[in-house]
Amino acid sequence: MSSPQTIWPPGAECVAKYNFKATTEQDLPLCKGDVLTIISVTKDPNWYKAKNVGGQEGTIPANYVQRREGVKSGGKLSLMPWFHGKITREQAEGLLHPPETGLFLVRESTNYPGDYTLCVSCEGKVEHYRIIYHKGKLSIDEEEFFENLMQLVEVSFIRVCVCVRAIVQQ
C-alpha cells in the first residue's frame, strides 16, 4: 500500500469495495457492498475499528472501504421519499411500472458499492444512470459535481422540462 490515507473520524460511514476474509479474531469480515460505521482508527492507520449494520465490531483494512461522505445532506437520506436504499434494478423497474414519463427514484448501486443509481421512467421504459462518487462529490456525467444527492436530484430535475414526480417509498 502507498502512503496512509486521510484518517476518518468516529461515526464516518463507509462501504466495502471488496470482500475481506478475517484472518484474526479481531478482524471483521466484509462482503462487497457492506455499509460500516467507523468506531476508531487503530495504532496502524491502515486499519480501522468498525461496526457493521448487524452490530458486529472488528478491525477492517482501510484500503478495502470507501467513505460515504458527500452522499448525505446533513439530514437523513432515508427520509427522502425518492430514496429506496439497496434495491435491485429489477425491483426499481417494478416500482416504476407502469412507466410514466417523469417518475424517478434513487437506489444504492448494486454493481458499484458506494455509488448510486438514478432510475428514471421516460417514454415507456426505465433508464438507469450511475451516480458516481468521486473525490467527495457526486456526478452523473463527470462534468458537473454536487455536494450531495439532494442537490444532484434537485438541480438535475429543475433543468428537465417535464413535471417530475418521485415514486414514494411505502
PEZIMO-V465446 format. One line per field, one symbol per residue. phi: phi as a letter, one per 20 degrees, with the letter a starting at -180 (. if undefined). psi: psi as a letter, one per 40 degrees, with the letter a starting at -180 (. if undefined). A space follows every 50 residues. Layout:
BEGIN
phi: ???
psi: ???
END
This chain:
BEGIN
phi: .ffgffeefgnfebcfebfcefdcfffdfcdgofecdfeaeefefecdeb cefenfdrecfgfeccfdfnedcndeffeffeedmecegffffffedfgc gofbbccffeecgneccedceblnbddddfeeeblmcdbedmdddcfbfg ffffffeffeecfdcffefd
psi: iaiiihhiihehiihhdiihhheideihiihhehhihhdiiadheeiihi hieeeiiaiihdeeihifieeifdahdeehdeheagiidddddddehihh heiiihiihddgheiihhhhhhfeihihhhhhhhfeiiidefdhiididd ddddddedehfihhhhhhh.
END
